[in-house]
């Protein structure tokens, strides 16, 4: 009999890749989606099956991380072997505008999932639980690189909520013997990344600027440094975490770091755009030397009230125990993202 998995956030970048992976491994996959008047299943339409199919391998259920009773009912009905909690208000900058909602979905959402599993199973749960944590919990970093022992110093409502969720997972694991684990994932991107996330925003805009379909791109902190990998590699790490005999917490990262400015430079180089940077601080601008015009300006709107300047992960533990290593480097990642955008623009 095939295993059953329940995924929150299945319509997001990570959820869609994870669903693909689990279907390839012959899982029966269940996903929780929020009710919407418009379709929000674009990332999973290629694996979605008609509801009239008598034995679909992918099944979607309406629900919300703010509704504990609905979560409990779904856990009871589905009886999953594995639960992957990937759903959240996941945009760091927006969490400053919506801190309460962020806390309800990210922090309390994880707690509702854990409590639903505990209550439905009477505390004797064989369900394995994965919580999507984030490198943002390290915030104002205490050491470089960051690993599983690095102290947390969150710098946003989103990060604070992720810290809350992290500790609830550890608490339920130790108090109730649950197989509950955290994956502390550093930044991971793909063509399926949301339009408002900086890597997607940069690639999308520069492809349009290259072909005269957009005039300018507005960005925030160009000096922020991140450890970027590919979402496909990271969902494999999630799965490996839940296959371990004992639950634990793992950092997943590439161990390589680039600034936002460097990311822009790499994208421009691959698009054969000759650029130069001029000015300082908020007045810094990027010029297209061929078109002789400004193509990137900075906007205070995109600068966080508190920013995280540097994130660099140390995934030695995942490498040793999970036998996990990222396969796709940043150059291949950018190539894939550019090709995806150019195909949409019919310039492939």
Buried (B, 14 or more C-beta within 10 A) or exposed (E): EEBBBBBBBBBBBBBBBBBBBBBEEEBBBBBBBBEEEEEEBEBBEEBBEEEEEEEBBBBBBEBBBBBBEBBBBBBEEBEBBBBBBBBBBBBBBBBBEBBEBBBBBBBBBBBBBBBBBBBBBEEEBEBBBBBBBBBBBBBEBEEBBBBBEBEBBBBBBBBBBBBBBBBBBBBBBEEBEBBBBBBBBBBBBBBBBEEEBBBBBBBBBBBBBBEEEBEBBEBBBBEBBBBBBBBBBBBBBBBBBBEBEEBBBBBBBBBBBBBBBBBBBBBBEBBEBEBEBEEEEEEBBBBBEEEEEBBBBBEEEBBBEEBBEBBBBBBBBBBEBBEBBBEBBBEEBBBBBBBBBBEEEEEE
